[in-house]
């Protein structure tokens, strides 16, 4: 029996996802070109609503674990079960809050989609003067959007950290730590994002006094923080619940080839930064380091299934990194690299559609 081509079998579903990519990219281009703030706000609202409603209106069969989450949310709202995800209360809090407005797990799913897409799009928009906003949205919709249909706790955490990363560049480290703590209420692995603090400080070569003080505190408190995490984990299964990410070693066909192509892309980005002078080089260099960190964390995903998910906290920054490259596309290498990145993203998007790599095809709305 041959492999199913989901694009051919479910053309309407493919049309829906393609329309989302083309439509949001087009609206993003208009939003970044217009000078009228009211029109910009309206366009941004439409972009977020399109992404969120398509995601939030999906039925239980769309996404690898949507049905499980819908059952869990329904149980939480009915107070019939609190056994799942017991060490991470964030989803429970959100489910109970949304039930005050509308007691329906599908409504909660819409709210979750609004949070995820709203935070990511808003973060990209805030950087519109430094990146190509439309290209960044294109990268997000072709590469990451379908991922948000599954693992919604982790994507809630990722979107919070991604949005909160602005505090790192403003040297408001305490606010970023608070963002990570909020994110960890949804997925404990979000704690790993704290590595962005010393990474930023070292990238800046401890240029500012605040960085020197914070870095000294991190060194001083590191043993106590690690010890505290281990103690809490021993009593509440804080991190060890994710031991399955590294439990089974073996070749992962779903990530291997793509990871190595992404590494090649990373090398090309590095070469581009060396050859061409990009505006705001300090910001670009910091984003590049986070982007490379994501690649380094994702590489073991070739051998350890699911481990690449940990890298999502950092690889999501490639939307910004590639947006910077596209913003500078008037220079020859940046233009060629933008074309290559865009072509690769389209390839990933088509392959995911053809194989329903994220369990998102066929797209069946909840009312069917």
C-alpha positions in Angstrom: 0.0 0.0 0.0 1.5 3.4 -1.1 1.9 6.4 1.1 -1.1 8.7 1.2 -0.7 12.2 -0.4 -3.0 14.2 1.8 -3.0 17.2 -0.6 -4.5 15.1 -3.3 -6.9 13.3 -1.0 -8.0 16.4 0.9 -7.6 19.3 -1.5 -10.0 21.6 0.4 -7.9 21.2 3.5 -4.8 22.1 1.5 -6.6 25.1 0.1 -7.5 26.3 3.6 -3.9 26.2 4.9 -2.5 27.7 1.7 -5.1 30.5 1.9 -4.0 31.2 5.5 -0.3 31.5 4.5 -1.0 33.6 1.4 -3.7 35.7 3.1 -1.8 36.6 6.3 1.4 37.2 4.4 -0.4 39.6 2.1 -2.1 41.4 4.9 1.2 41.6 6.8 2.8 43.3 3.8 0.0 45.9 3.6 0.2 46.5 7.4 4.0 47.1 7.2 3.6 49.6 4.3 0.7 51.7 5.5 1.3 54.7 7.7 -2.2 54.9 9.2 -2.1 53.4 12.8 -5.8 52.6 12.8 -5.5 50.6 9.5 -2.4 48.9 11.0 -4.4 47.8 14.1 -7.3 46.6 12.0 -5.0 44.5 9.7 -3.1 43.0 12.7 -6.4 42.1 14.3 -7.5 40.4 11.1 -4.2 38.5 10.9 -4.5 37.2 14.5 -8.2 36.4 14.1 -7.6 34.4 10.9 -4.8 32.4 12.5 -6.6 31.9 15.8 -10.1 31.0 14.4 -8.7 28.4 11.9 -6.8 26.9 14.8 -9.5 27.3 17.5 -12.3 26.0 15.3 -10.5 22.7 14.5 -12.1 19.5 15.5 -10.7 16.9 17.8 -9.1 14.9 15.0 -7.0 17.9 13.8 -3.6 17.9 15.6 -1.9 14.9 17.3 -3.4 15.5 20.8 -6.3 17.9 20.4 -8.9 15.3 21.4 -6.9 14.5 24.6 -6.7 18.2 25.5 -10.4 18.8 24.8 -11.3 15.9 27.1 -8.9 17.2 29.8 -10.3 20.8 29.6 -13.9 19.4 29.7 -12.9 17.4 32.9 -11.3 20.5 34.4 -14.4 22.6 33.8 -16.7 19.9 35.1 -14.5 19.3 38.2 -14.5 15.5 37.4 -10.8 15.0 37.0 -7.6 16.8 37.9 -5.1 14.0 37.4 -3.6 15.0 34.0 -0.8 17.7 34.0 -1.2 17.9 37.8 2.2 19.6 38.2 1.4 22.4 35.8 -1.6 24.4 36.8 -1.6 27.0 34.0 -3.9 25.2 31.7 -6.3 24.5 34.6 -6.4 28.1 35.6 -7.0 29.2 32.0 -9.7 26.5 31.5 -11.6 27.6 34.7 -11.3 31.3 33.7 -12.7 30.8 30.3 -15.5 28.6 31.7 -16.8 31.7 33.6 -17.4 33.3 30.2 -18.4 30.2 28.1 -18.3 26.7 29.6 -17.1 24.9 26.5 -13.7 23.4 25.8 -13.9 24.5 22.2 -14.1 28.2 23.4 -11.0 27.6 25.6 -9.2 26.2 22.5 -10.1 29.5 20.7 -8.7 31.6 23.6 -5.5 29.5 23.6 -5.1 30.0 19.9 -5.6 33.8 20.4 -3.0 33.9 23.1 -0.4 31.9 21.1 -0.9 33.7 17.8 -1.5 37.1 19.3 1.7 37.1 21.3 3.9 35.8 18.4 2.4 38.2 15.8 2.6 41.2 18.2 6.2 40.5 19.0 7.1 40.4 15.3 5.1 43.6 14.7 7.0 45.4 17.4 10.2 44.7 15.4 8.8 45.9 12.1 11.5 48.6 11.8 14.2 46.0 12.1 12.8 43.1 10.2 10.6 42.3 7.2 7.4 41.8 9.1 5.6 40.1 6.1 8.5 37.6 5.6 8.6 36.8 9.3 4.9 36.1 9.3 5.4 33.9 6.2 8.1 31.9 8.0 5.8 31.5 11.0 2.8 30.3 9.0 4.7 27.9 6.8 7.0 26.4 9.5 5.5 26.8 12.9 1.8 27.5 12.7 0.7 23.8 12.2 2.9 22.9 15.1 0.7 25.0 17.4 -2.2 22.6 16.7 -0.5 20.1 19.0 1.3 20.4 22.3 -0.7 23.5 23.2 0.8 23.7 26.7 4.3 24.0 25.3 3.2 26.5 22.6 1.5 28.6 25.3 4.9 28.6 27.1 6.8 29.3 23.9 4.6 32.3 22.9 4.9 33.8 26.4 8.7 33.5 26.3 8.9 34.8 22.7 6.9 37.8 23.6 8.8 38.3 26.9 12.1 38.2 25.1 11.8 41.9 24.5 12.7 42.5 28.1 16.1 40.9 27.5 17.0 43.5 24.9 15.7 46.2 27.2 17.9 44.9 30.0 14.8 44.3 32.1 16.0 40.9 33.2 13.6 40.6 36.2 10.6 41.0 33.9 11.9 38.3 31.6 12.4 36.0 34.5 8.8 36.7 35.5 7.7 35.8 31.9 9.6 32.5 32.2 7.9 31.7 35.5 4.5 32.4 34.0 5.4 30.2 31.0 6.5 27.4 33.3 2.9 27.3 34.7 2.0 25.8 31.3 5.1 23.7 30.6 7.9 23.2 33.1 10.5 22.9 30.3 10.1 26.7 29.9 12.6 27.0 32.7 15.3 26.2 30.2 14.7 29.6 28.5 16.5 31.2 31.4 19.7 30.3 29.6 18.9 33.3 27.3 20.0 35.6 30.2 23.6 34.6 30.5 23.7 34.2 26.7 22.7 37.8 26.3 25.1 39.0 28.9 28.0 37.2 27.3 27.0 38.3 23.8 27.2 41.9 25.1 30.5 41.1 26.8 29.0 42.4 30.1 29.0 45.9 28.7 26.5 47.3 31.2 26.7 47.5 34.9 23.3 45.8 35.3 24.6 42.8 33.3 27.7 42.5 35.5 25.5 42.5 38.6 23.0 40.0 37.3 25.7 37.7 35.9 27.5 37.7 39.3 24.2 36.9 41.0 23.6 34.0 38.6 27.0 32.6 39.3 26.4 32.9 43.0 22.9 31.5 43.0 23.4 28.8 40.4 24.2 26.0 42.8 21.2 26.8 45.0 18.8 27.1 41.9 19.9 23.8 40.5 19.7 22.2 44.0 16.2 23.6 44.5 15.0 22.4 41.1 16.3 18.9 41.9 14.6 18.9 45.3 11.3 20.1 43.9 11.6 17.6 41.0 12.1 14.7 43.5 8.9 15.6 45.2 6.6 16.8 42.4 8.0 15.2 39.2 8.7 18.8 37.9 11.1 17.9 35.1 11.5 14.2 35.1 8.0 13.8 33.6 9.7 14.7 30.3 12.3 12.0 30.6 10.5 10.4 27.7 12.1 13.0 25.4 15.4 11.3 25.8 14.4 7.8 26.8 14.5 6.1 23.4 17.6 6.6 21.3 17.3 5.9 17.6 17.1 7.5 14.2 14.2 9.9 13.9 13.2 10.1 10.2 10.9 13.0 10.8 13.6 15.4 11.9 16.9 14.2 10.5 17.2 15.6 7.0 15.5 18.9 7.9 17.8 19.4 10.8 20.9 19.1 8.6 19.4 21.4 6.0 18.7 23.9 8.8 22.3 23.6 9.9 23.5 24.4 6.4 21.1 27.4 6.4 22.6 28.5 9.7 26.1 28.5 8.2 24.8 30.5 5.2 23.3 33.0 7.6 26.6 33.2 9.5 28.5 33.9 6.2 25.9 36.5 5.2 26.4 38.4 8.5 30.2 38.3 7.9 30.0 39.6 4.4 27.3 42.2 4.6 26.8 45.0 7.1 23.3 44.8 8.6 21.7 47.6 10.5 21.7 47.4 14.3 24.4 44.8 14.4 24.2 44.3 18.1 20.6 43.3 18.0 21.2 41.1 14.9 24.1 39.3 16.7 22.0 38.6 19.7 19.2 37.1 17.7 21.7 35.1 15.7 23.1 33.6 18.8 19.7 32.5 20.0 18.9 31.1 16.5 22.2 29.1 16.6 21.4 27.9 20.1 18.1 26.5 18.8 19.9 24.7 16.0 22.4 23.2 18.4 19.6 22.0 20.7 17.6 20.6 17.8 20.5 18.6 16.3 20.1 15.7 18.7 16.5 15.4 17.5 18.0 13.4 14.6 18.9 10.7 17.1 16.4 11.3 19.9 12.8 11.5 18.9 10.9 14.5 20.4 14.1 16.1 21.8 14.0 18.7 19.1 10.8 20.0 20.8 13.1 21.5 23.5 14.7 23.6 20.8 11.4 25.2 19.9 12.0 27.8 22.6 14.9 29.1 20.6 14.3 28.1 17.0 11.1 30.2 17.0 13.6 33.1 16.9 14.4 32.2 13.3 11.3 34.1 12.3 13.1 37.2 13.5 16.5 36.2 12.1 15.1 35.5 8.7 13.1 38.6 8.9 16.3 40.6 9.4 17.9 38.9 6.4 14.8 39.7 4.2 14.8 43.3 5.5 18.3 43.6 4.0 17.5 41.9 0.7 18.8 44.8 -1.4 22.2 43.4 -0.8 23.1 40.5 -3.1 23.8 37.7 -0.6 20.8 38.7 1.6 18.6 38.5 -1.4 19.8 35.1 -2.5 19.5 33.8 1.1 16.0 35.2 1.4 15.0 33.3 -1.8 16.7 30.1 -0.5 15.0 30.4 2.9 11.6 31.2 1.4 11.9 28.2 -1.0 12.9 25.9 1.8 10.0 27.1 3.9 7.6 26.4 1.1 9.1 22.9 0.7 8.6 22.2 4.4 5.1 23.5 4.3 4.2 21.3 1.2 5.8 18.2 2.7 3.9 18.7 6.0 0.7 19.0 4.1 1.3 16.0 1.8 2.2 13.8 4.8 0.0 15.5 7.5 3.2 15.7 9.5 1.5 17.5 12.3 -1.8 15.6 12.2 -3.4 18.7 10.8 -4.8 17.2 7.5 -7.6 16.7 6.9 -8.9 19.9 8.4 -12.3 19.2 10.0 -14.0 22.0 11.9 -15.5 21.1 15.3 -19.1 21.3 14.1 -18.7 18.5 11.6 
